[in-house]
Amino acid sequence: MEPGEPREPREPGPGAGTAAAPRWEEAKTFHDNLAPKKKPKSPKPQNAVTIAVSSRALFRMDEEQRIYAEQGVEEYVRYQLEHENEPFSPGPAFPFVKALEAVNRRLRELYPESEDVFDIVLVTNNHAQVGVRLINSINHYDLTIERFCMTGGNSPICYLKAYHTNLYLSADAEKVQEAIDEGIAAATIFSPSKDVAVSQSQLRVAFDGDAVLFSDESERIVKAHGLDRFFEHEKVHENKPLAQGPLKGFLEALGRLQKKFYSKGLRLECPIRTYLVTARSAASSGARALKTLRSWGLETDEALFLAGAPKGPLLEKIRPHIFFDDQMFHVAGAQEMGTVAAHVPYGVAQTPRRTTPTKQATSAP
């Protein structure tokens, strides 16, 4: 028998009578009540919708980041060890992750054996010594995150494909750019300027169109030739689908899970809702965007064509858990209105690119 393995209950000895069985059942019940509640088994990565989240996206680590930048890695690790029983405060990706888990609960109610669920992976270049504090924080908030990837100062990007990652969220713009360059859907996530309550029962995800869901083909026309030529180009190519952008696959994965609710007659009660929020004009360039989605067999629940108007006020009404855009101007406008916004560093809007890389010492592992 292995050390620690529970012994089989012995047959009651002479004189024990029928009292032995009740005592055994009572002891077993007491032991079961002491054991932690069993969490759902993690799905196989190839079957799940895998969301990789960095530690600084999931939790606020401002003080830790300051210590790392000013005093170095050894002091940073020492501080984490001394405070490992203090949970981190929630970061910008926290409400999004909680919404993913709410969807998982609904999916498991409908499909108990299915592995078509969100699988959240903590991906960080933190050192393993910091792992205890991260685990304690995850348990403190009762998050279901079983997979960790801690790379001890090295970039974690090389592991994302092995995890079959559908989306990577990080507070580190350099790592996000590295992921995008590797063909992985990724975005740099930012905290809003004010707190706005979001839905606890429905995951809401808002996407910009060009250079996010679609390629940057049309934005290149605007940059090179102006709006008039852009409108003419979109009219001529209305029935030609745009090439896919970096987050097309993530929208596809959301649509796959939505259909599992639709098949149960829950289209109107679906706990996933998607939005297209674009600066395009509906009359002059909206048809091509919608026809492109249709050609992919995809759709968004709502499509908002703003014709150049600010996106922040509309996003304040939608209250998404996350909004993706390729232009920092729109990301900043969303932040001001209380939206968690994520920058997708893809396409012509990113040029000229950074000329000098950020020093490693300015970003905590």
C-alpha positions in Angstrom: 0.0 0.0 0.0 1.3 3.5 -1.0 2.1 6.0 1.8 -0.9 8.1 2.6 -3.3 5.7 0.8 -6.5 5.3 2.9 -6.9 1.9 4.4 -9.9 -0.2 3.8 -12.2 -0.3 6.8 -11.7 -3.5 8.8 -14.4 -5.9 9.6 -15.9 -5.1 13.0 -14.3 -7.2 15.7 -16.2 -9.3 18.2 -18.6 -7.2 20.2 -18.6 -4.3 17.7 -22.1 -5.1 16.6 -23.9 -2.9 14.2 -22.5 0.3 15.6 -19.3 0.0 13.5 -21.0 0.9 10.2 -22.6 4.1 11.4 -19.3 5.2 12.9 -17.5 4.5 9.6 -20.2 6.4 7.6 -19.9 9.3 10.1 -16.1 9.4 9.8 -16.3 9.3 6.0 -18.9 12.1 5.9 -16.6 14.2 8.1 -13.6 13.6 5.9 -15.6 14.4 2.7 -16.7 17.7 4.2 -13.0 18.6 4.9 -11.9 18.0 1.3 -11.9 20.9 -1.1 -14.7 21.0 -3.6 -13.7 19.2 -6.8 -13.3 21.6 -9.7 -14.3 20.5 -13.3 -11.6 18.6 -15.1 -9.6 20.7 -17.6 -10.5 19.9 -21.2 -7.9 18.8 -23.8 -6.3 22.0 -25.3 -7.2 20.9 -28.9 -10.9 20.7 -28.0 -11.2 23.9 -25.9 -11.2 27.6 -26.7 -7.9 28.5 -25.0 -7.5 31.9 -23.5 -3.9 32.7 -22.4 -3.7 35.5 -19.9 -0.6 37.1 -18.4 -0.3 37.6 -14.6 -0.3 41.5 -15.1 -3.4 41.3 -17.2 -5.3 39.1 -14.7 -4.1 40.9 -11.5 -2.9 44.4 -10.6 0.8 44.3 -9.9 1.7 48.0 -9.9 3.8 47.9 -6.7 5.6 44.7 -7.8 6.3 46.3 -11.1 7.8 49.4 -9.4 10.0 47.2 -7.2 11.3 45.3 -10.2 12.0 48.4 -12.2 13.8 50.2 -9.3 15.4 47.4 -7.3 15.8 44.4 -9.7 14.7 40.9 -9.9 16.0 39.6 -6.6 14.2 42.2 -4.5 11.1 41.6 -6.7 11.1 37.8 -5.9 11.8 38.5 -2.2 8.9 40.9 -2.0 6.6 38.3 -3.7 7.7 35.6 -1.2 7.1 37.8 1.8 3.6 38.7 0.5 2.6 35.4 -1.0 -0.4 35.0 1.4 -1.8 38.4 0.2 -4.0 38.0 -2.9 -3.4 40.4 -5.7 -6.2 42.8 -6.6 -8.2 42.1 -9.8 -6.6 43.4 -13.0 -8.2 44.5 -16.3 -8.7 41.0 -17.6 -10.4 39.8 -14.4 -14.0 40.6 -15.3 -13.5 39.0 -18.7 -12.1 35.8 -17.2 -15.0 35.7 -14.7 -17.5 36.0 -17.6 -15.7 33.1 -19.4 -16.2 31.0 -16.4 -19.9 31.9 -16.2 -20.3 30.7 -19.7 -18.5 27.5 -18.9 -21.0 26.8 -16.1 -23.9 27.2 -18.5 -22.2 24.9 -21.1 -21.5 22.2 -18.5 -25.2 22.3 -17.4 -26.3 21.6 -21.0 -23.4 19.4 -22.1 -21.9 17.7 -19.0 -19.3 15.6 -20.9 -18.4 18.2 -23.6 -14.9 19.7 -23.8 -16.1 22.6 -25.9 -15.6 25.2 -23.1 -13.2 28.0 -22.4 -9.8 26.9 -21.0 -7.9 29.7 -19.2 -4.2 29.4 -19.0 -2.0 31.7 -16.9 1.0 32.5 -19.1 3.8 34.6 -17.5 7.5 35.0 -17.6 7.5 35.2 -13.8 9.8 33.0 -11.8 8.3 29.8 -10.3 8.9 31.3 -6.8 6.1 33.7 -7.4 3.8 30.8 -8.3 2.5 30.3 -4.8 1.2 33.9 -4.6 -0.5 33.5 -8.0 -2.1 30.2 -6.9 -3.2 31.7 -3.7 -4.8 34.7 -5.5 -6.6 32.4 -8.0 -7.9 30.2 -5.2 -8.9 33.4 -3.2 -11.2 34.5 -6.1 -12.3 30.9 -6.8 -11.1 31.0 -10.4 -10.8 27.8 -12.4 -7.3 28.1 -13.8 -5.4 24.8 -13.7 -2.8 25.4 -16.4 0.2 27.6 -15.6 3.2 28.4 -17.8 5.9 30.2 -15.8 9.1 30.8 -17.8 11.5 32.4 -15.3 12.3 35.5 -17.2 12.1 34.0 -20.7 9.4 35.0 -23.2 6.4 32.7 -22.9 5.3 33.3 -26.6 7.0 30.1 -27.9 4.6 28.0 -25.7 1.3 29.6 -27.0 1.0 27.4 -30.1 1.6 24.3 -27.9 -1.4 25.4 -25.9 -3.5 25.8 -29.0 -4.1 29.4 -28.0 -7.1 31.1 -29.4 -6.4 34.5 -27.7 -3.5 35.9 -25.7 -4.0 38.9 -23.5 -1.0 40.7 -21.8 -0.1 44.0 -20.3 3.2 43.8 -22.1 3.0 45.4 -25.6 6.3 43.8 -26.7 5.1 40.3 -26.0 1.8 41.0 -27.7 3.6 42.2 -30.8 5.8 39.1 -30.7 2.6 36.9 -30.6 1.0 38.8 -33.5 4.2 38.3 -35.5 3.9 34.6 -34.9 0.3 34.5 -36.2 -1.3 34.3 -32.7 -4.4 36.4 -31.9 -3.2 38.7 -29.2 -3.9 42.2 -27.7 -2.4 44.5 -25.1 -5.1 45.0 -22.4 -5.6 48.3 -20.6 -7.5 49.2 -17.4 -10.4 51.7 -17.8 -10.2 55.1 -16.3 -13.3 54.5 -14.2 -15.2 51.4 -12.9 -18.3 50.5 -14.8 -20.4 47.5 -13.9 -20.5 44.7 -16.5 -22.9 41.8 -16.9 -22.3 38.8 -14.5 -24.3 36.4 -16.6 -23.5 37.3 -20.3 -20.1 37.5 -21.9 -19.9 40.6 -24.1 -17.1 41.0 -26.6 -16.8 44.0 -29.0 -14.6 44.1 -32.1 -13.4 46.8 -34.4 -13.5 45.6 -38.0 -10.5 46.6 -40.2 -7.2 45.2 -39.0 -8.9 43.3 -36.2 -11.5 41.0 -37.6 -10.6 41.9 -41.2 -7.2 42.6 -42.9 -5.9 46.1 -43.1 -6.6 46.2 -46.9 -9.2 49.0 -46.7 -7.2 51.1 -44.2 -4.2 51.0 -46.6 -6.5 52.6 -49.3 -7.5 55.4 -46.8 -3.8 56.0 -45.9 -2.6 56.1 -49.4 -5.5 57.7 -51.3 -8.0 59.3 -48.8 -11.6 58.6 -48.0 -13.1 59.3 -51.4 -11.0 56.6 -53.0 -11.7 54.3 -50.1 -15.5 54.6 -50.6 -15.1 54.0 -54.3 -12.9 50.9 -53.6 -15.4 49.4 -51.2 -18.3 49.9 -53.6 -16.4 48.2 -56.4 -15.3 45.3 -54.2 -18.6 45.0 -52.2 -19.0 41.3 -53.1 -15.3 40.4 -52.6 -14.7 39.2 -49.0 -11.9 41.0 -47.1 -9.0 38.8 -46.0 -9.1 37.7 -42.4 -7.5 39.8 -39.6 -5.8 38.5 -36.5 -8.9 38.0 -34.4 -11.1 36.4 -36.9 -10.3 33.0 -35.4 -11.4 34.1 -32.0 -14.8 35.3 -33.2 -15.1 32.0 -35.0 -14.5 30.2 -31.7 -17.1 32.3 -29.9 -19.5 31.5 -32.7 -18.9 27.8 -32.3 -19.8 28.0 -28.6 -22.9 30.2 -29.3 -24.2 27.5 -31.7 -24.2 25.1 -28.8 -26.7 27.3 -27.0 -28.7 27.9 -30.2 -29.1 24.2 -30.7 -30.9 24.0 -27.4 -33.3 26.8 -28.4 -31.4 29.4 -26.4 -30.5 32.0 -29.1 -32.3 34.8 -27.2 -30.9 33.7 -23.9 -27.3 33.0 -25.1 -24.7 33.9 -22.5 -22.3 35.1 -25.3 -23.0 38.3 -27.2 -20.7 39.8 -29.9 -20.6 43.3 -31.3 -19.0 44.8 -34.4 -18.2 48.4 -33.6 -16.6 50.1 -36.6 -15.8 53.6 -37.8 -17.1 52.5 -41.3 -20.2 54.2 -42.7 -23.1 51.8 -43.2 -24.2 53.3 -46.4 -20.9 53.6 -48.2 -18.8 50.7 -46.8 -20.9 48.7 -44.4 -22.1 46.1 -46.8 -18.7 44.7 -47.5 -18.0 44.1 -43.9 -21.3 42.3 -43.3 -20.9 40.2 -46.5 -17.4 39.3 -45.5 -18.7 37.9 -42.2 -21.4 36.0 -44.0 -18.9 34.5 -46.4 -17.0 33.1 -43.4 -20.2 31.6 -42.0 -20.0 34.1 -39.1 -22.0 36.9 -37.7 -22.0 39.3 -34.8 -25.2 39.8 -32.7 -25.0 43.6 -33.2 -23.3 45.8 -35.8 -22.7 49.4 -35.1 -21.5 51.6 -38.0 -20.4 54.9 -36.5 -19.2 56.8 -39.7 -16.2 58.2 -37.9 -18.0 59.1 -34.6 -16.2 58.3 -31.3 -16.7 54.8 -30.1 -16.5 55.4 -26.4 -20.1 56.6 -25.8 -21.5 53.6 -27.6 -19.3 51.2 -25.8 -20.4 52.7 -22.5 -23.9 51.6 -23.4 -22.9 48.1 -24.5 -20.6 47.6 -21.5 -18.5 44.8 -23.0 -16.1 42.8 -20.9 -13.5 43.7 -23.6 -13.2 45.8 -26.7 -10.6 45.2 -29.4 -9.2 47.9 -31.7 -6.1 48.4 -33.8 -5.8 52.2 -33.1 -4.8 53.6 -29.7 -7.0 56.6 -30.3 -10.1 54.4 -30.0 -8.6 52.4 -27.2 -8.0 55.6 -25.2 -11.5 56.8 -26.0 -13.0 53.5 -24.7 -10.9 53.6 -21.5 -12.2 57.1 -20.7 -15.7 55.9 -20.8 -15.0 52.9 -18.5 -14.4 50.1 -21.0 -11.7 47.6 -20.7 -10.0 48.0 -24.1 -7.3 46.0 -25.8 -5.0 47.1 -28.5 -4.3 44.8 -31.5 -0.9 45.8 -33.0 -1.6 44.8 -36.5 -1.8 46.6 -39.9 -0.9 49.9 -41.4 -2.1 51.9 -38.4 1.0 50.6 -36.5 3.6 52.1 -38.8 6.1 53.5 -38.3 6.8 50.7 -35.8 8.8 51.2 -32.6 12.4 52.2 -33.3 13.9 51.0 -30.1 12.8 48.0 -28.1 11.6 48.4 -24.6 14.4 47.4 -22.1 13.8 44.1 -20.4 14.4 45.8 -17.0 11.3 47.9 -17.3 8.9 45.0 -17.4 8.6 42.6 -14.5 8.7 38.9 -15.2 
